[in-house]
Amino acid sequence: MTEPQSDLPDIYYPDETTLKNARIRDWQQVEEEAAADPVAYWEKRARELTWSKPWTRTLDDDDAPFFKWFVGGKTNIVTNAIDRHLDGPHKNKLALLWQSEDGKETRTFSYFSLNRAVTKMANVLKALGVRKGDRVTIYLPRIPEVFFAMLACAKLGAVHSVIFAGFSADALTARIDDSESKVVITADGSWINGSVFPLKDIVDQAVRFSPTVENVLVIKRTGSEVTMDPLRDHWYHDLTALPIARGACETVQVDAEHPLFILYTSGSTGKPKAVLHTHGGYMVGTYATLRDTFDLNDGDRYWCTADAGWITGHSYVVYGPLLNGATSFMYEGGPSYPHPDRWWSLIEHYGITTFYTAPTAIRSLMRFGDAWVNRHDLSSLRLLGTVGEPINPEAWRWFYEIVGQGRCPIMDTWWQTETGMFQIAGVPAMPQKPGSAGRPIFGQVAEIVDEKGDPVPDGTEGFLTLLNPWPAMMRTLYRDDQRYLDTYWNVYAGRYATGDSARRDEDGYYWVIGRTDDIIKVSGHRLGTAEVESAITSHSAVAEAAAIGLPHEIKGNAIHVYAVLNPGHQGSREMTEELRAHVATHLSPIAKPDEIIYVESLPKTRSGKIMRRVLRARALGQDEGDLSTLDG
Ligand code: PRX
């Protein structure tokens, strides 16, 4: 990471246009008001949305940390994301604009036509027996149908579980089985840099022995040959041609605390955690935070580059923008195919005003040089955003000067799958410091503490904790309340443990440093060392393995694996390639190790736990720290 250069400003103030357009100019006052009564603040925000039955209690903390929000209230996130716009000025406004990877296809949906598409999908799911509370797995590329599928589930009160369409069959099986999904929604394939990735084949492998999956719904996207099981698999276009797909479909009114989705994310053991979010609080939180931090307005064309398979895709591609009646743009492909200016050309062509992406993408595009950006007219942009990992000041300044042309504030947003919504983020009128995510959102208190949970002075690095409950917080880990308590609430009594290290400066700005646990952020993707290790040790040549993250110029972190091979196997370049491919097919291509180092043994504690900390310190040439528990 590059340190700030002394001749460049370390604080950037909003310009006059940003200030003039800012919905919240007096942010200090809002911050103070929300701090004085956070529950009243969230109650006020919830009133901006539609409820079929008002809540009787805004925050129920009787059973903390199993917090409940808007108790007694009834709504549905779809009532607010779609239905309420149909009676108002947004009915014919564009909700979604989509562009295919090859650039040949554009699809557009007004709120009216989005409703038609979601209703059709909901009718089909209903005909397949999906009811309130049932789980549905969604394994789709970045195509409009991912919106329809998520919203259709929500409309019926069913619970969606979206799996990033880069996960392998093994990973998919584990997640489908754990959620006991009845239906899987997928496509015949996805386009990745001009080639087809066989999504349906992967689903076939994943559900072969599934005890719960009754139906697989297949969207035709690539036209590739797939095998269809006549009893289980259905082409979506065949079902939508039937009378079952026609007619209206009620948006089921559910309790505010009714589950909306589960989303699997990596933890510090091999088994991924299923984070559970609910309708009411999640709806209020994603609506309000996107509105404030991005200052969304009716003239905006908003583009968040995240995939719907991650939390950013849930909160700020699908739900947040629709709750705000915004126009979202979705692009099927990646940033640099077929050329490194693909994204810039899309911003120019579609007149994108607000652009939200990850530091890793910024760093990888920066590498190609300014000329790729400068050949495009990016004057439509008014605001930029980043998420997923700390942004180094050098990348921040490039994003600010070259992409934003020194005109657009950059909203660095810190949050997690578990938090559901931003927790540390500015508003456009707030001055920004490159590399800092800013201040806690209105109504939140973040404290940096030491190992015992005592607050540390400003400027000192420590563990980042959150003090106030917030509406979009996860409610629990699906069917694992104990793990929810142990991972997040029993570490420091009365605080939510984020797992990140950070420091606060004298102005109250937070500087997030990175994870303190066995999670590695690789290109902004969250991976557990245990998942990578279990994928690699499933290869017959490997006896034991330890995965660590080491700093990487573009990806933020890269995975390095230390492997002990079984007798009769040799570490070689071929073996490394084989093991990398093995991780790709058994977990995901995003988890492929950068380096595999063959060793005779791994440093372990006397109780047999691998000391990854020691491996990391050795690799970085740092002090290995306390070795008193090291075995031998
Ligand atoms: O380490 C923090 C990092 O991403 C983690 C959460 O990962 P995930 O659940 O995949 O959600 C990512 C998208 C919200 C955090 O614990 N992180 C996220 N945003 C930032 C960040 N680190 C620094 N700055 C950020 N803006």
Residues whose N, C-alpha, C, O or C-beta is under 5 A from the ligand:
A	BS01	PRX	T312 T386 V387 G388 E389 P390 D412 T413 W414 W415 Q416 T417 E418 A437 T498 D500 V512 G514 R515 G524 R526
